[in-house]
Amino acid sequence: MGVNHLGHFYLTYLLWKLIKTSNPRIINVASEAHRGFGYPKYNAKIDFNDMSYKDSAFKWTFAYTRSKIANILFTRKLQVKMKEKGIKGLTFSLEPGVVTT
């Protein structure tokens, strides 16, 4: 969560003054893994009561899933906040493996 999401969240926070005065395009790299690697129990779900896996067994796949869900939710919320503040920028989250380049 720290590497895949919180660091990016903090960078956006540090750049907020610049973001407010520009016409930003913010892209966050997500992953199809947010769907839970085939484990329906973990699809699009973050257990905020067990972020450190104290009540459940740690598996890297579930931790990665949570971090990528956080990327997507943050990107969506950031777009809402920018609109509320009158910032005319755009936010995107994407899975690079499905982009035709």
Backbone as CSV, one residue per row, in Angstrom:
resi,resn,N_x,N_y,N_z,CA_x,CA_y,CA_z,C_x,C_y,C_z
1,MET,0.840,-1.189,0.000,0.000,0.000,0.000,0.884,1.251,0.000
2,GLY,1.951,1.217,0.775,2.823,2.379,0.848,3.478,2.720,-0.480
3,VAL,4.041,1.708,-1.125,4.741,1.930,-2.391,3.762,2.162,-3.536
4,ASN,2.725,1.359,-3.620,1.806,1.438,-4.752,0.785,2.563,-4.662
5,HIS,0.487,3.041,-3.457,-0.542,4.070,-3.371,-0.151,5.286,-2.539
6,LEU,0.248,5.098,-1.304,0.451,6.238,-0.414,1.531,7.195,-0.906
7,GLY,2.577,6.685,-1.502,3.613,7.553,-2.058,3.072,8.452,-3.162
8,HIS,2.243,7.910,-4.014,1.647,8.688,-5.105,0.646,9.708,-4.560
9,PHE,-0.113,9.285,-3.567,-1.055,10.185,-2.908,-0.306,11.379,-2.314
10,TYR,0.801,11.096,-1.631,1.579,12.157,-0.996,2.214,13.083,-2.035
11,LEU,2.702,12.535,-3.131,3.259,13.366,-4.197,2.194,14.313,-4.742
12,THR,0.992,13.814,-4.943,-0.104,14.670,-5.413,-0.370,15.779,-4.402
13,TYR,-0.351,15.438,-3.131,-0.535,16.437,-2.069,0.549,17.510,-2.144
14,LEU,1.808,17.098,-2.313,2.907,18.050,-2.382,2.807,18.964,-3.605
15,LEU,2.222,18.459,-4.668,2.088,19.238,-5.912,0.772,20.012,-6.001
16,TRP,-0.051,19.961,-4.955,-1.398,20.524,-5.011,-1.404,22.001,-5.398
17,LYS,-0.463,22.820,-4.902,-0.429,24.246,-5.263,-0.217,24.417,-6.763
18,LEU,0.646,23.617,-7.341,0.881,23.666,-8.778,-0.336,23.157,-9.543
19,ILE,-0.944,22.098,-9.049,-2.136,21.532,-9.689,-3.258,22.564,-9.729
20,LYS,-3.438,23.309,-8.641,-4.518,24.297,-8.560,-4.344,25.437,-9.552
21,THR,-3.114,25.726,-9.961,-2.858,26.873,-10.830,-2.590,26.478,-12.274
22,SER,-2.831,25.235,-12.615,-2.567,24.775,-13.975,-3.790,24.030,-14.510
23,ASN,-3.641,23.491,-15.671,-4.682,22.673,-16.289,-4.163,21.233,-16.323
24,PRO,-4.149,20.559,-15.166,-3.417,19.299,-15.046,-4.080,18.109,-15.735
25,ARG,-3.251,17.170,-16.089,-3.667,15.841,-16.511,-2.948,14.889,-15.569
26,ILE,-3.676,14.233,-14.712,-3.080,13.355,-13.710,-3.423,11.918,-14.063
27,ILE,-2.398,11.110,-14.221,-2.578,9.707,-14.599,-2.029,8.827,-13.490
28,ASN,-2.852,7.950,-12.979,-2.443,6.971,-11.975,-2.512,5.589,-12.603
29,VAL,-1.442,4.843,-12.453,-1.386,3.504,-13.034,-2.094,2.530,-12.100
30,ALA,-3.143,1.939,-12.607,-3.908,0.937,-11.869,-3.537,-0.432,-12.432
31,SER,-4.418,-1.383,-12.238,-4.162,-2.725,-12.732,-5.464,-3.503,-12.779
32,GLU,-5.557,-4.397,-13.733,-6.702,-5.299,-13.750,-6.709,-6.166,-12.487
33,ALA,-5.593,-6.198,-11.789,-5.491,-6.959,-10.546,-6.440,-6.422,-9.475
34,HIS,-6.964,-5.214,-9.669,-7.916,-4.693,-8.677,-9.156,-5.584,-8.600
35,ARG,-9.319,-6.439,-9.576,-10.462,-7.364,-9.575,-10.248,-8.550,-8.633
36,GLY,-9.069,-8.681,-8.060,-8.857,-9.680,-7.024,-8.218,-10.980,-7.453
37,PHE,-7.583,-11.030,-8.608,-6.900,-12.241,-9.057,-7.809,-13.470,-9.025
38,GLY,-9.071,-13.292,-9.306,-9.999,-14.417,-9.335,-10.571,-14.796,-7.987
39,TYR,-10.273,-14.032,-6.949,-10.829,-14.288,-5.621,-11.969,-13.298,-5.378
40,PRO,-13.221,-13.699,-5.615,-14.349,-12.769,-5.492,-14.419,-12.064,-4.147
41,LYS,-13.939,-12.709,-3.102,-13.975,-12.110,-1.766,-13.217,-10.780,-1.721
42,TYR,-12.212,-10.625,-2.574,-11.361,-9.439,-2.540,-11.633,-8.472,-3.693
43,ASN,-12.639,-8.727,-4.499,-12.937,-7.834,-5.611,-13.376,-6.465,-5.118
44,ALA,-12.689,-5.430,-5.609,-13.055,-4.037,-5.351,-13.402,-3.781,-3.890
45,LYS,-12.547,-4.246,-3.003,-12.825,-4.121,-1.577,-11.529,-3.852,-0.810
46,ILE,-11.587,-2.873,0.076,-10.475,-2.620,0.983,-11.029,-2.776,2.392
47,ASP,-10.400,-3.618,3.173,-10.820,-3.805,4.560,-10.067,-2.791,5.418
48,PHE,-10.669,-1.634,5.654,-10.010,-0.573,6.406,-9.803,-0.943,7.872
49,ASN,-10.495,-1.959,8.350,-10.318,-2.414,9.733,-9.154,-3.386,9.883
50,ASP,-8.574,-3.819,8.761,-7.485,-4.793,8.811,-6.424,-4.446,7.769
51,MET,-5.971,-3.203,7.776,-4.988,-2.756,6.781,-3.633,-3.441,6.952
52,SER,-3.310,-3.883,8.155,-2.019,-4.529,8.420,-2.121,-6.044,8.427
53,TYR,-3.267,-6.570,8.028,-3.485,-8.024,7.970,-3.294,-8.690,9.335
54,LYS,-3.699,-8.024,10.400,-3.606,-8.625,11.727,-4.684,-9.687,11.936
55,ASP,-5.838,-9.512,11.283,-6.955,-10.444,11.462,-7.073,-11.459,10.325
56,SER,-6.211,-11.367,9.338,-6.272,-12.309,8.221,-4.851,-12.587,7.734
57,ALA,-4.699,-13.653,7.013,-3.379,-14.034,6.517,-2.946,-13.085,5.400
58,PHE,-1.704,-12.648,5.451,-1.171,-11.774,4.411,-0.864,-12.589,3.172
59,LYS,-1.318,-12.101,2.058,-0.960,-12.652,0.759,-0.651,-11.455,-0.123
60,TRP,0.459,-11.507,-0.831,0.856,-10.363,-1.635,-0.203,-10.012,-2.668
61,THR,-0.909,-11.013,-3.187,-1.919,-10.731,-4.208,-3.046,-9.872,-3.647
62,PHE,-3.450,-10.143,-2.426,-4.531,-9.360,-1.823,-4.056,-7.955,-1.482
63,ALA,-2.806,-7.837,-1.025,-2.249,-6.517,-0.719,-2.139,-5.686,-1.996
64,TYR,-1.693,-6.305,-3.069,-1.575,-5.603,-4.352,-2.952,-5.178,-4.846
65,THR,-3.927,-6.063,-4.718,-5.303,-5.744,-5.103,-5.797,-4.514,-4.359
66,ARG,-5.589,-4.479,-3.055,-6.031,-3.336,-2.252,-5.360,-2.044,-2.710
67,SER,-4.068,-2.115,-2.993,-3.360,-0.895,-3.390,-3.856,-0.380,-4.736
68,LYS,-4.197,-1.266,-5.639,-4.679,-0.839,-6.952,-6.119,-0.328,-6.879
69,ILE,-6.919,-0.894,-5.996,-8.250,-0.343,-5.748,-8.098,1.078,-5.199
70,ALA,-7.162,1.265,-4.285,-6.928,2.590,-3.716,-6.533,3.587,-4.804
71,ASN,-5.709,3.174,-5.773,-5.341,4.051,-6.889,-6.573,4.513,-7.654
72,ILE,-7.456,3.597,-7.947,-8.653,3.913,-8.725,-9.591,4.819,-7.940
73,LEU,-9.838,4.489,-6.683,-10.737,5.306,-5.864,-10.173,6.714,-5.660
74,PHE,-8.871,6.817,-5.439,-8.230,8.120,-5.289,-8.373,8.949,-6.557
75,THR,-8.153,8.336,-7.704,-8.253,9.054,-8.974,-9.661,9.598,-9.174
76,ARG,-10.657,8.781,-8.880,-12.048,9.234,-9.017,-12.357,10.385,-8.065
77,LYS,-11.928,10.255,-6.825,-12.195,11.298,-5.828,-11.430,12.572,-6.153
78,LEU,-10.236,12.455,-6.655,-9.452,13.620,-7.032,-10.161,14.414,-8.124
79,GLN,-10.759,13.728,-9.093,-11.502,14.424,-10.152,-12.668,15.202,-9.556
80,VAL,-13.380,14.606,-8.612,-14.504,15.285,-7.947,-14.006,16.521,-7.202
81,LYS,-12.925,16.379,-6.446,-12.376,17.500,-5.677,-11.902,18.618,-6.588
82,MET,-11.266,18.266,-7.697,-10.808,19.291,-8.632,-11.989,20.055,-9.214
83,LYS,-13.042,19.350,-9.554,-14.231,20.005,-10.093,-14.847,20.941,-9.052
84,GLU,-14.925,20.491,-7.805,-15.466,21.321,-6.729,-14.655,22.600,-6.541
85,LYS,-13.342,22.518,-6.757,-12.455,23.674,-6.584,-12.336,24.515,-7.851
86,GLY,-13.043,24.116,-8.925,-12.987,24.864,-10.172,-11.738,24.618,-10.993
87,ILE,-11.040,23.539,-10.715,-9.838,23.181,-11.470,-10.280,22.402,-12.703
88,LYS,-9.851,22.851,-13.876,-10.337,22.267,-15.119,-9.471,21.121,-15.633
89,GLY,-8.746,20.476,-14.775,-7.902,19.367,-15.178,-8.671,18.060,-15.273
90,LEU,-7.965,17.022,-15.662,-8.552,15.693,-15.796,-7.697,14.675,-15.060
91,THR,-8.347,13.652,-14.531,-7.629,12.542,-13.901,-7.990,11.249,-14.621
92,PHE,-7.020,10.359,-14.674,-7.215,9.067,-15.323,-6.541,7.978,-14.506
93,SER,-7.151,6.825,-14.452,-6.454,5.640,-13.958,-6.522,4.625,-15.090
94,LEU,-5.433,3.895,-15.286,-5.407,2.978,-16.421,-4.605,1.743,-16.109
95,GLU,-4.896,0.717,-16.839,-4.153,-0.541,-16.807,-3.274,-0.521,-18.051
96,PRO,-1.963,-0.343,-17.894,-1.111,-0.184,-19.075,-1.071,-1.397,-19.993
97,GLY,-1.388,-2.564,-19.465,-1.340,-3.762,-20.290,-2.434,-3.849,-21.334
98,VAL,-3.488,-3.060,-21.184,-4.579,-3.118,-22.161,-4.620,-1.901,-23.062
99,VAL,-3.616,-1.025,-22.968,-3.549,0.162,-23.802,-2.765,-0.184,-25.073
100,THR,-3.356,0.082,-26.212,-2.675,-0.153,-27.479,-1.725,1.007,-27.740
101,THR,-0.424,0.714,-27.759,0.565,1.771,-27.970,1.374,1.487,-29.203
